[in-house]
Amino acid sequence: MSTHVCAVFDRDQQYARRLAGALSARRDLPFYVKLFTGRQELCRYLQTESPEVLLIGADSFGDDIRHLYSGNLLLLLEEAGADTGEEGISGIFKYQSFSSFVRQLMGYCGQKMLTGQEELRIFGFYSFMPAYAASCLAALSAWQLGSGSEAAPEKALFLNLDEFSCLIPMLPAVSGKTLSDAVYAYRKDESCCGGKLAQMTGENAWFWYLAPFICAEDCAQMQPAELSGFLRAMAEALGITTVVLDIGQAFPRVWDLFPVCDTVFIAQDDNSSGRVDALAEYLVASGRETLPERIVRVPFTACRLPDGCFLQPPGAQLRKQIPGQIAAARAGTSGFAERR
């Protein structure tokens, strides 16, 4: 069980119980939910404890709560877009869809929820073959790489960086927002974009995702350092520690993105293996001799996307179709082939 606590209190006890129950049922959230049915009960708790998150009805907040608690405080608002009326304190609309509520919650609280957890892991996927090879492998891997343990599962964030992705129909935009919009929001305000990024993020049975770029220029203009900062902002917004990056073909020098990744899986067949050899030799000759150590070669036979896999939860049969070596990568070891 997580050591983080999310405390919930609202004068509308029926609403508070429904909210606490729904949050508790979400196994991918990094906190334990504690419901309070009385304000005095909450105050007594705050005198000795400090939960990671406090969700409290706006009409229940007062100077005593402000004095007792200085952590992640969110006021539950009756009206969408309403001002909390409290300086430095954010609010969240009570009656939005639950998935939107969770995205916004983690957008506000993600950074502190990551405190004390493991470092962010970024896994890149690339192929000299047709782009779908790496895309299929990345999509298959995103679930297992982010699945965590049975006791504490966690979804990964899956991002596709192709200019014209073959995965666009499978990754529908949330409220019309795509990776282009998310990058724009990050560029506009790096320090305070978490809530916006979380609201743009979609979720399926496998992973969190952002719909692919809608403008090719948005991808081509992105620099590695900016991409690294953006990925960390996304991880903080969602409260996650694993990102799966489908590098695609949009960047003219894809190897410049390799330092962003902890491991780079390259899908290959007999015809493209020589190109991977040449890439590794080039990296060494150009003074980046440590980068080939991050490369793991993947047989093309592993890069098959089962029909309908985005339309149904990953079951036992689908788990068997995901290469077992992905689990080794998650544990920090390689099982596909030697790193060269």
N, C-alpha and C positions, 0 to 999 in steps of 0.2 A: 504494500500500500504506500502511496506517496506520502512524504512527510509534509508537503505543502498543504495548507488548508485554505479553502474558500468559504468564508462565512456569509450566510444569506439571511437577511431580515427585511420584511415588508409588512406594513399594517394589514394588507390584504393577505391573510394567512393561506387562503386557498391558492392564490397566485404563487406565494413563496414556496409552498409545498410542491406545486407543479414544477417550478423552476429548479428547485433543489433536486427533485427526483430525476428530471431530464438531464441535468448536469452530471449527476451521479451515474446515470446509465451510459454516459459517453466514456468508454474505456480509454480513449486516446487523450483525455485531458490530464494534465500533470498535477492534479490536486485532489484532495479529499474534501467533499462538500459537507459543511456542518450547518444545519438549519436551526434558526432561533425563532421561537414563537412569541417571545416577549421582549420588549425593549430593555427592561431592567436586567433580564437574563443576559442579553448581549453585553450590556455595560459591565456586568460582573465578570464576564469572560474576558473582555478587553483590558480589565485591570491587571490581569496576570498573563495573558496570551496576546500574541500579535500575529494574526493570520496573514498569509501572503496576499490575499485578496479579500476585500469586504464589499459585498453588494448590499446596498441598503436603500430603501425607499426614500425619495427626496423629501417627503413630508415627515420622515422620521429622523432626519439628520439635524444635529444641533451642536452647540459649542462643546457639550460634554463629550460627544463622539469625536469631535475634532481634537479635543485635548487628549483623549485616550488612545487615538489611533492615527498614525502618520504613514501608513503603508499604501498599497494599491487600493485606493478608494474610488468606487464608482457608484453614482447615484442612479437609482432606477427611476426613469422619467415617464410620466403619463403621456407626454406629447412628443412626437418625433421632431428632432431638430431644436427642441427647447433648450434655453440656456439654464445651466444649473443655478446661476445666481451666486455661486461660491467661487472666489478667486482661486485658481490653481487646481480645481476639482472638476473632473470630467463626469459626464453622464452617459447613460445608455438607455435607449428606448425599450420599454418593457414589452411592447406588444408586436415587435417585428418577428419575422420567421425565426425559428430556433437556430437554424444553421447560420443565419446572419448574425444573430445574437452572439453565438460562440466565436465567429470570426472577429467580431468587434471586441469582444472580451479579451481574446488572446492578442489582438492588435495593441490594446492598451497595456496589457500585463505581461506580454511575452518576454520582454527583456529581463525583468526580475525573476520570472519563472525559470529562466535558463540559468540563473545564478546557482553555482554549486553543481550543475549537471556537466556531463561530458562535453568536450569541445565539438564544434560544428564539423561534420564530415561531409565532404563534397566529392561525389563520384561522377566522373565524366565518361561519356560514351561517344565513340567516333568510328568512322569506317571510310576507307577509300572506295569501297563498293557503293552501290546505290544507297541513298540516305536511309531507306526504310530498314536496312539491316541493323544499323545502330539504333534507330528509333524503336524498333521492335524489341531489341535486347534491353534498351533503357526502360521501356514501359513494363516489360516483364520483371525487371530487376527492382523497380522502384518500390513495389510492395514489400518484397522480402528484405531489401536493404534497410527499410525503415520499420520493419515489423516489430523490432524489439523482442522482448520475451513474452511468453504467454501471460505472465502476471502483469506486465506493464507494456502493452503494445503501443506503438507510436507510428503514425503515418509519415512517410517521407514527402518532401515537396518535389514534384516532377516539373522540369522546365525544358521546353524544346526551343532551340535557338535557330532553327531553319528559317530562311526568308519566306519560303512557300511550303509549309510543312504538310506532309502526308497525314498528320495526325489531327489537323484542324477539325474534321467532322467528329472526332472522338473526344475533343476537349472543348466543349461549348463555353462561350464567354459568359461570365456572371454579370448581369445588368449591362451587357454590351461592352464590358471592359476586357482588355487583352493585356499581354505583356508590354505592348507599346504604352498603354496608359499607366501601368505600374512603374515603368522606367521613368516616365515623365514626372509622376508624383514624387519619385525618389530624387530626381534631379532638382525639383523645385524646392524641396525641404527635406534633407536627409535625416535630420534629427527628430522630426515630428510627423513622419509619414506612416507610422506603424498601423494606425487604425484604418487609413485609406487602403494600404496594401492588403490588409486582412479582408476587407470588404470586397476586394476584386478577386479574391482567391476562390476557386471552385473546389469541390470535393466529390470524389466518387468512392466506390467500394475499395479502391486500391490505395489512393494517395491524394494529397492536396495537389493542385495544379493552377497555373495561369494559362489562359488561352494563348496560343502562339502569336508572335508579332503579326500585326496587320500591315505595317509599313516596313518594307525591306530596308529603308534607310535607317530606321531605328536600331536595327541589329548591326548594320555595317559600321555605324558611328560609335558603337560601344567599345570602350577600352577595357583591357583586363582588370586594371585596378578598380575601375568603376563597377565592373561586373562583380568583383569580389565583395565590394561594399554593399552592393544591391542584394546579393545572396544572403549576406549576414543580416541585413535589415529585414528580409523576408523571413528568415529563421526566427528572429526575435519577435516579429509580428505574430507568428503562428505558434511560438513556443515549442519549436522542434529542433532537432539536432542533426538531421540527415537531409541532404539535397542531392537529387539525381539530375544531372545536367546532360541533356542530349545536345551535343555541341553542334551537330549539323554541318552544313557546307557554306554558311553565310560569311564566315570570317576568312579573309584572304590568307592569314597566317594562323591556322588553328592551333599550332603548337605554342603560340603565345598565351593560349588559355590553359595549357597544361599546368603551369605553376599554381593556378587557382584551385586545382583539384588535388585531393589526396591520392586518388587512384584514377587512371584513365584506361578504360576497357576499349580495345580496338578490335572490331569484328573483321575477320579476314578469311579468305579461302586460299587455295593454292596459287591463284593468279595474283592476289594482292599481298601475299606475305613478303615478297621481295620489296614492295614499297614500304612496308612497315620497317624492314631491315634498313632501308635507305634513310628513312626518317630518323631512326635511332642513331645511325652513324652521323647524320647531319647535326643532331642535337649535341653529340659529343664533340664534333669538330668545331662547333660554334661556341664552345665554352659552357654549355649547359649539360654537363655530363651526368648530373644527378637526375635529370628528367626521365631518361629511359628507364630508370628504376621504378617509376610510377606506372609504367605501361604494363598492362596484362592483356595478352592476346586471347581472343575468343573465337572458336571455330564457328563458321557461318551456320552450321547445322543447329547451333543453339539460338539463332536469331529468328525464331518463328513465333508469330503472334497468333494464338488460338482464336478462332472465330468467336465473336461475341464476348471477348474477355472484358471489354469495358462496360458491358451491359449487365453483368452479374458478379456477385462477390466471388473472390478467389477461393475455390474449395480445395479439397484434398487432391483431386485429380489434377487441377491446374498447378498446385504446388509441385507435383511430380514433374511437370513440364518445364519448370523454372530450373535452370542449371544449378546443381548443388554447389558449384564453386562460388556462387554469389554469396552464400552464407559464409564461406571461408573469407571472402573479401570483407564482409561485414565485421568479422572477427579480427581483421587485420592481417590475414594470410592469403596466399594465392593458390588457386586450385586449377585454373584454366590451363596454364602453361607457364614455363619459366618466364620470369621478367628478364628482358634483355636490354 
